[in-house]
Amino acid sequence: MITVNFPAVLHDVAGPSIVVRESVSTVGQLIAALDRLKPGLAKELDDPLYNIAVNDEILLHAVDSRTVKDGDIVEVIPSMAGG
Amino acid sequence: MPRDPQFSSQGKTLFVDLERRETHSAYTPLGVTRTLLGGRGANMYYLYRLLDETLTPLDPNIPMIFGSGLLTGLVPSAARGNLTSWSPESGVLLDANAGDYFPSFLRMNGFDHIVLYGRAPQWTLIVIREGVVSLEDAAPYVGMDNIDMREAIARDLGGTWKRNLAMANITRAGENGVLTAGVMAGPKAIYARGGPGAKMGSLRLKGIVTIAQTHEFETSQPYKPFNRVIAQKLLGTSVVKNALSKTGTPFLYKPSRLLGAMGTKNNQETTWTDALDAERFDPYRPGMEGCFRCPVNCRPLNDLHKATPDKYDQGDGPEYVTLGKFGPNLGIDSVESVIRLNNICNDLGLDTASTGSALGWAFELFQRGIITTADTGGIQLHWGDAATVAQLLFMTAAREGFGNVLADSTRAIEKGHYPAEARKYCIAVKGLGQSDPHDARILKAFALGLAVATRGMDHLRNRVTLEINARINDNPAFKTELYGGPVSAEPTSYVDKERAVRVCEDIYAVGDSVGMCRFTTKLFNSPSLPGIEEFRDQLSNVTGLEFTNQELEQCGLNVMGVERLINHRLGVRRKDDTLPDRWFDEPNPSGPYKGEKIDRQEFDAMLTRFYEISRLTSEGVPEESWRKELVGALGA
C-alpha cells in the first residue's frame, strides 16, 4: 500500500490523496496504477510543473525507474522559479 | 543622436541634468537597437558611453538610466523596465528590473529611456504629464516612505494608480544612502538590486511621476491579434494556470527544502520547517494582483487579519525570495512574521535580497563571536528573533546604530565595521549578496549562473530552473532541443551545464530588452512560455524591425558582452566569476544530496568552457573581433 498526496491544484482531478493497493515496485508502475484508478491522471502528471518526492526525497531525474515499496509516502510537488 | 524616431513605436530618450535643471531628448540610434534592442540592452549603450570609471558610483556625473523594453506596455506580460548604473553596493554593474505600471506608463508619455545625472540643488520630483516634463520641489515628500508617499502623490498631483498614474520613488533609505535601498515602482514592485535607491538619493531625486491616459501605439503592423496568441500561450501553460496565478512564487519553497537546497541561517544549513510551505500562506492571501496588461496576476496580496491592523498588517507579497531571505535565512519559522517583515521592507524601500543577506551575515558573525553586543549597540542577534529583525530594518533605513553597519551591506569590512575574517561568511559574488535563498552546492548549473551573472550573485540573469525538473531531465531529446545540445540530466554533474546557462542568459537578456517578465519567459519556468519566436514576430509587428531567431539570440549575447566590457572597466576579472568559499569548502549538511559541494577544479573547467562558448577571453571579456564589433556598434 502506497499513499500518494497531491497539491491543491490537482485536488479537482485526484483529491488530496490516493492509496494505491496494487503491487508496484517503481514510480513508473505507480503512475500507471494511479491512471487505472483515475483515468487521465497520468497525463495530468506528465507536466513539467510537477516533481515527485518519495518519503520527502524529491526526485530530479530517473524518476520512472525509482523503486518504491509498501508503506512509502509519495508526494506530487509543483516546482517553479521565483523572484 | 537622432532627432526623429528610428522605427514605429519608438519613444524618446529624456536626458535630465538635475544640477542645471535642464532637459533635452533624442532617440536611440537604430544601430544600437539592432545590436542591443531596448530596455536593459539600450541602457547598456548609454552607460557604456557615459561611464567615467575614474569617478565613484555615487558621483553625480555617473548616470542613472531608466529604460523600458521595446514591447513594454503593448504586449501581455511585457510590463518591465530596467534601471542601470554603477552600483554603490557591489562596485560593479548596477542593473535592476521592475514591473508594475511605471515602465509602461513611461512609454505612454512618449519616453523609452531617462538618463539622469547631476546633483539637484534641492530635493526634486520629476513630473511627466502627458509627455511634458517638469522639475518640481520634492520638499513635502522628503522623509516619507513608500506607503505615505504614494498616498501623498495621488492626493497632490491627481490621477489614479493603475489607471493613469505611476511612480518610481525612493524612501528614507534611499535618502540616507542605504546601500540595500531600492527604487520603488509600486506598493511592492522595486528596482531592487545593487543599491539604486542610494544612487537616486545621491542625485537628490525623490521620485519620477508619470501621468497620462493609456493609449494604443502606432505600430508598423496590427499587433493585437498576435497579443491574443501570446496571452493564450501564457494562460495555457501549466505553471501559469496552476501555480503563478493561484499562489505565486512561494511554491518553490517546498521543493527547495526537500532537496536540501534551502539557504538556512546564512547557508550554514540547507533545509527548514514545513511551516513556511506555500499552502501555509493561503489563509493570509485575500487575492492576487498583476502588472499593467498582464493576464497572469501572480502577485499575492496579504492580510494578517488583525482586529485593529496597522499599516504593516496588510500588503503585497511576499515572493519566494523574500520568504526565503526572511524565513530560513534568518531562522524565522512563522508565516505571520515573514509577511509582516515583507510589508515593512516594501514600505521602507529595502531590497529584501540584499537586506536579508546583510542580516544573515551579521547574525552568523554574532553567532561566531566575530561581532558582539559591543558592535551592535547592545542588540542580541539571535536566529529566529523576528522582532529584532523588524527593529533592525527601521534602524537600517535610518542608518541608526547598528543599522548603519547593515546599511553598508557587503561593504561592511571595507567601511571598517567588521574585521577581515568576516569575509569568509559573506554569501555574495562580485559584492552583491545572493538574490534568492537557493543553496546551489547541489545544482551545478545554478551555481555557474550565480558565478557569471554580470550584476553579481543573482539568479534572475541566467537561472537554468529546469535543471530541477525531472520531466525534462528524463527526456534527453527534448532537453537537447531546448538547449541546442546535450546537457547532463544529473543535477550534480558539471557536464555541459555551461550550455544551458549560455542559452538562458541569452533569452533572458532578450526578454529584459523587450520588457517581458522573467516569470513568463521561456526556460525560466516552463519550456512552453513565449520566447525568441514570439518576441521576433511581435517585434516585427510593433517596430517593423525584422530579426531572425539567430539575430535575436545574438542581441542577447551582445547585451552580456557589453555588460562584461563595462564590468572590465570597473576592474572585474575571471577571479570574480566565482562563488562563496562556503560552497567550495563545506559539504551540504542535509537532504538527499548530503555531502555535495562545488569542486574547485571542476568549477574552473566549467567556467573555461562557458567562456569558450560565450566568445569570451580567458579573463571573461568579449574576444577581440567581437569586442571591435560591439564597440563599433556603440559608436565608441
Contacts between the chains, C-beta under 8 A, distances in Angstrom:
chain1	res1	chain2	res2	distance
A	7	B	279	7.9
A	8	B	246	8.0
A	8	B	279	6.4
A	8	B	282	8.0
A	9	B	242	4.1
A	9	B	243	6.8
A	9	B	246	6.5
A	46	B	471	6.8
A	47	B	238	4.9
A	47	B	471	7.0
A	48	B	238	7.1
A	48	B	239	7.5
A	48	B	466	7.1
A	48	B	469	5.2
A	48	B	471	4.8
A	48	B	472	5.8
A	48	B	526	5.9
A	48	B	527	6.4
A	48	B	528	7.9
A	49	B	238	4.4
A	49	B	239	5.0
A	49	B	242	6.1
A	49	B	243	6.3
A	49	B	526	7.4
A	50	B	471	7.4
A	51	B	255	6.1
A	51	B	468	7.2
A	51	B	469	7.0
A	51	B	470	5.3
A	52	B	470	6.8
A	53	B	258	5.6
A	56	B	258	5.6
A	57	B	258	7.2
A	57	B	591	8.0
A	57	B	592	4.6
A	58	B	255	5.6
A	58	B	258	4.4
A	58	B	259	5.2
A	58	B	592	7.1
A	59	B	470	5.5
A	60	B	259	7.6
A	60	B	467	7.8
A	60	B	468	5.9
A	60	B	469	7.8
A	60	B	470	5.4
A	60	B	473	6.1
A	60	B	490	8.0
A	60	B	491	5.0
A	61	B	470	5.8
A	61	B	473	3.9
A	61	B	474	5.9
A	61	B	489	4.5
A	61	B	490	6.0
A	61	B	491	7.2
A	62	B	474	6.6
A	62	B	489	7.5
A	63	B	470	4.7
A	63	B	471	7.9
A	63	B	474	5.8
A	64	B	474	6.9
A	77	B	254	5.8
A	77	B	255	5.5
A	77	B	258	7.2
A	78	B	239	7.9
A	78	B	242	6.8
A	78	B	243	5.1
A	78	B	251	5.0
A	79	B	251	7.4
A	79	B	252	6.9
A	79	B	255	4.5
A	79	B	468	5.8
A	79	B	469	6.4
A	80	B	239	5.2
A	80	B	243	5.4
A	80	B	244	7.2
A	80	B	249	7.0
A	80	B	251	5.4
A	80	B	252	5.8
A	80	B	465	7.3
A	80	B	525	5.1
A	81	B	249	7.5
A	81	B	252	6.4
A	81	B	459	7.6
A	81	B	463	6.2
A	81	B	465	3.9
A	81	B	519	7.4
A	81	B	524	5.5
A	81	B	525	5.3
A	82	B	248	7.9
A	82	B	249	3.0
A	82	B	250	7.3
A	82	B	251	7.6
A	82	B	252	4.8
A	82	B	319	5.7
A	82	B	320	3.0
A	82	B	321	6.3
A	82	B	436	7.0
A	82	B	519	7.8
A	83	B	249	6.5
A	83	B	319	5.8
A	83	B	320	7.2
A	83	B	321	6.0
A	83	B	435	7.9
A	83	B	436	7.7
A	83	B	460	5.8
A	83	B	518	6.2
A	83	B	519	6.7
